[in-house]
Amino acid sequence: MNKSVQESSNKRNNPWISIWFHPRKTIRQIGDDNPRYGFVLLAVLFGIYRFIEQSSKQSLGDLLPLGAIIGLSIILSIFIGYLNFYILGACMHMVGTIWFDGRASIEESRAAAAWSSLPEMLGLVIYIPIIFIFKESWFVSNPEINLLTLLRISYVLVPFGLIIRFWRAILFIECFAELNEFTFWRSLIVSAICFSIFFIAVLLLVLGRDFIFGRL
């Protein structure tokens, strides 16, 4: 009996590695042991990545120095990460568990949202050397970077971004399918419904904001 338990313990994988190649087995292990495992760290990393990404797209460097942007990405990261994972987890729990009779708890749904976001953290691997090289120029609307350099960087970032988002989507569908005891295709349908609801909600918020500020 003890030998069997010991062998089972030895076969347990490091989730930070196995999630990339065995998402179903890994998320099941996390769900059974502790759905909150790694949640805070994943939220922080996700928040930093998303803040830096949006700061570049919105040219935040026109308003703030580089140090302030980096500082805000760290300070706001936990809020951004938690908000994203909690909203997505709640939506998936409502659609998957309540509407489609899934088996995942709300905490397991959050765990699926958090752990499936791990591929996006690879974006930090790309952004760190870019920021180190170009500094403030990467965050301003009129950067002191020649066009050829920008094109070369875009050739890397655009395909890379598409790959990691596709990888994240596959991980999410697989993780959610495992926790809810769904097939891949059923999980895909539930995910599509949830993300449609999320997209419509965000669109309505943006339109409402523009309408309100347009009246002021």
N, C-alpha and C positions, 0 to 999 in steps of 0.2 A: 504493500500500500504506500509506504513512504517513498519507495523507489519510483513508483508511478508518479507521485506528486512531484518528486525531484526532477524527473525527466520532463514533465509538463512545464515546470518552472524554467528549465534550461532552454526550452523551445520558444519561450516568449521573446518577441522581437522588440528592438528599439523602435518606437513609433515614428521618431523623427526621420528614420531611414526607410522603414518598411512601408510607410504611407505612400511613397512614390511608386512602389511596384506591387504592393498587395493592400490596396485601400480597404477592401471588405474585411479581411482578416484583422487589419490594424484597427479600424474603427470599432469592430466588435470587441476587441481586447480593451480599447479605451472605454467603450460604453459599459462593459462589464465591471471594469476595475474602478474607474473614476472619470465620469464625463467632463469634469472640470480640469482634468490634467492638461497643462500647457496652455490653458485658455488665455490667461493674462499676457503671457509672452507673445502668443500669436496675435492678440489684439493690439499690442504695442507695435510690433513689427508691421502689421497691416496698416495701422494708423499712420506710421511714419512714411511708409511707401506711398500711400494714397495722398497724403498732404504734400509731399515733395512733387509727386506727379502733377497734381492740380495746380500747385504753385508755379510750375513751369508753364503749364498750359494757359494759366490766367495772368502770366507776367507779373507775379507778385513782387518781383525784384524792382519794379518801377516805384513801389511804395515803401519797401522795407529792405534793409541791408541783409546780406547773406546770413550773418550771425543770428538775426532775428527770425529768419525763415527756418533755419535749423533748430533754433530754440523752440519755436512754436510747434514744429513737427514733433518734437519730443514731448512737450507739455500737453498738446492736444491729442496725441496718439491714442492714449487709453480711451478717451471719450469717443473718438472716431471709430476705433476698433470695436468697442463694446456696443455702440449704437448700431453699427452695421451687422454684427453677429446676432444681437438680440432681436433686431427687426426681422432679419432674414430667418432666424431660427423660429421666431413666433409665427411668421407667415407659413413656413414649411410645416410647422406643427399643426397649424389650423387646417391647411389644405390636405396634407398627407395623412395625419392621424385622425382628424375629426371628419373630414369629407370623404377620404378614401380608406378609412378603417385601417390605418397603419399601426405599428406597434411602438414607435419611438416616443420617448418622453420629451418634454420641452427641453431638458438639459442635453439630451442626446441629439436633438435637432440643432441646438447651438453648437455642440461639438462637431457635428458634420459640417456646419457652416464655417467654423474656425479652421479645422484641419484641412478642409478642401481648399482653403485660401493659401496654403503653403507655397504653391508654385509662384504666386505673385510676389512672394518675398524675394524671389530671384531678381526682381527688378531692382532691389537695393544693390545687388552685386554690380549691376550696370551703372546705376546712378552715382554710386560712391566715387569711382574714378572720374566720371564726367564732371561732377561738381568740384572735385579736387583740381581738375585741369582748368575748367572754364570759370569756376567761381560764380560771381554775380552775373556774368554774361549769360549763363544758362537760364536765368529767371527774368530777364528783361525783354521788353517788346522789340527793341532794336539792339540785338547783341553785337558785340565786337568780335564776331566769328565770321569768317568768310563763307560764302555760299557753298563752296565745294566741301568744306568740312562739315557743314550742316547736312548736306546730302549724304555724305558718307555715314554720319551718325544715324540718320533716318533709315538708311538701308539696314542697319542693325536693329534699331529700336522697334520699328514697325513690325517686321516679321517676328521678332522676339516677343513683342507684346501679344500678338495674335496666338502664338504657340502657347504661352503661359496661361492665357485666358481659356483657350481650348482645353488645355490640360486640367485647369481648375474645374471647368464644367464637367469633365469626365469623372474626376475625383469626387465632386459633389454628388453627381448622380449615383455613382457606385456606393459611396458612404451612406447616402440617404436610403438607397435600396436595401442595403444590408440591415440597417437599424429598424426599418419598417417591414422587413421581410417581403419586399417588393421585387418584381423582376426589373431588369434594367429599363425596359421600355415603359413600364408603369411609372417608375421613378422619373423617367424623362418627361412624361406627360404632366405629372404633378409639379415638377420643377418648372416647366414651361408656363403652367397656370400661375404658379406663385410669382415668377419673375414678371409676368404680364400684369398682375395685380400691383406689384411693386413699382413697375414702370409707369403705370397709369397714375398711381398715387403721387409719385415724384413729379410727373408732368402737370398734374392738377395743382400741386404746391407751387411750381415754378410759374404757371399761368396766373395763379392767384396772387403771387408776389408781384408779378409784372403789372397786373391790373390795379392792385392797391397803390403801388408806387407811381403808376401812370396817372392816377387820380390826384396824387399829392402835388 
